[in-house]
Amino acid sequence: MAQTLYYEKPVLLNREKHRHRRIRPGRGFGFARRANSMYLAGVEFTEACKEYAIVFTRQAGDRLAPVVVLGLRSGENLFVDAQDRWTAAYIPAFVRRYPFVLAELPGQQMGACIDEAFPGLNDQDGEALFDDAGGNTAYLQNALDFLQRYQAEYLRTESFCRKLADAGLLVEMSARADLVDGRSFKLAGLMVVDENRLRELPDDKVLSLFRSGELHLLSMHLLSLSNLRRLVDRMAQRGGGEAPAGAGESAGAAAQAKPAAAAGEAARAGAAGSA
């Protein structure tokens, strides 16, 4: 599943092409309205587990990635309301980086891109991307730094997921959400940590997970699963209506994939070179 699900027209940042472009803030989160699940980095688990269910899904190449479940139907995000507001205290970094994103370039480098379809992109007002001399403004540099930190956290999270897979800790989960009005939604294609398998791990592996801080991530993941019930409550509060297109798919089917994997130095070089 492409990571650019809500990026309609992502293009590489270019100092000449985007010399006079500005970002008008406060456009809301309508761009993520159809994202019913979203990639989550390990560093976000502590805050995300308070409001979202964190599960794992298989991505291209049979790799695993953690995601937050945002809806019960494909194409519906229960955390974006009719006024395009995000109705939870913690907003995943996957969303906060918009309209910027890193993309893979030839030679294992990364390039910083911007969605030219973003309604806040204009030539009149807002935060400038480049200064009069063509250099990055503080606003753009902060955005690029955020992308690089995000990429580094992705690499750490990818390593964490490999450990889970190698230890055989993940099992498939399927669940059904029943609403009081008779509607029923199936959650499938999701994976969770099996607590019995976790307890059976050899002491040295448990100690290794503890020392690395990853045992804490497992605890946050397991704690978060109770938030699946909150999705049912949110659906009930939102009321009836026809299911969005593709609603027959499971919630896990729409999980957005990982960011492109590349080393932090390559990301830095690609971003600087393309801007």
KAMO-V853268 format. One record per backbone hydrogen bond with DSSP energy under -0.5 kcal/mol. NH is the residue of the N-H (numbers start at 1). CO is the residue of the C=O. Records with the same first field share a line. If there is no record, write none. Layout:
BEGIN
NH=CO ; CO
END
This chain:
BEGIN
5=2
7=4
8=6
11=114
13=112
18=14
19=16
21=18
22=122
23=127
24=22 ; 120
25=23
29=84
32=29
33=30
35=32
36=34
38=68
40=66
44=41
45=42
48=44
49=45
50=47
51=48
52=48
53=69
54=52
55=53 ; 67
56=191
57=65
59=63
62=59
63=60
65=57
67=55
68=38
69=53
70=36 ; 68
71=36
74=249
76=73
77=33
78=70 ; 76
80=77
81=79 ; 85
84=81
87=79 ; 85
88=86
91=89
92=90
95=92
96=92
97=93
98=95
100=97
101=113
103=111
105=109
108=105
109=105
110=266
111=103
113=101
114=11
115=99
116=9 ; 114
118=115
121=118
122=22 ; 120
127=23
129=21
131=135
134=131
137=129
141=137
142=138
143=139
144=140
145=141
146=142
147=143
148=144
149=145
150=146
151=147
152=148
153=149
154=150
155=151
156=152
157=153
158=154
159=155
160=156
161=157
162=158
163=159
164=160
165=161
166=162
167=163
168=164 ; 165
169=164
171=192
173=190
175=187
177=185
178=176
179=177 ; 183
182=179
185=177
187=175
188=186
190=173
191=56
192=171
194=169
195=193
198=194
199=195
200=196
201=198
205=202
206=202
207=203
208=204
209=205
210=206
211=207
212=208
213=209 ; 210
214=209
215=209
217=213
218=214
219=215
220=216
221=217
222=218
223=219
224=220
225=221 ; 222
226=223
227=224
228=225
229=226
230=227
231=227 ; 228
232=228
233=229
234=230
235=231
236=232
237=233
238=234
239=235
247=244
249=246
251=186
252=188
253=250
254=250 ; 251
255=252
256=37
257=1
262=260
267=263
268=264
269=265
270=266
271=267
272=268
273=269
274=270
275=271
END
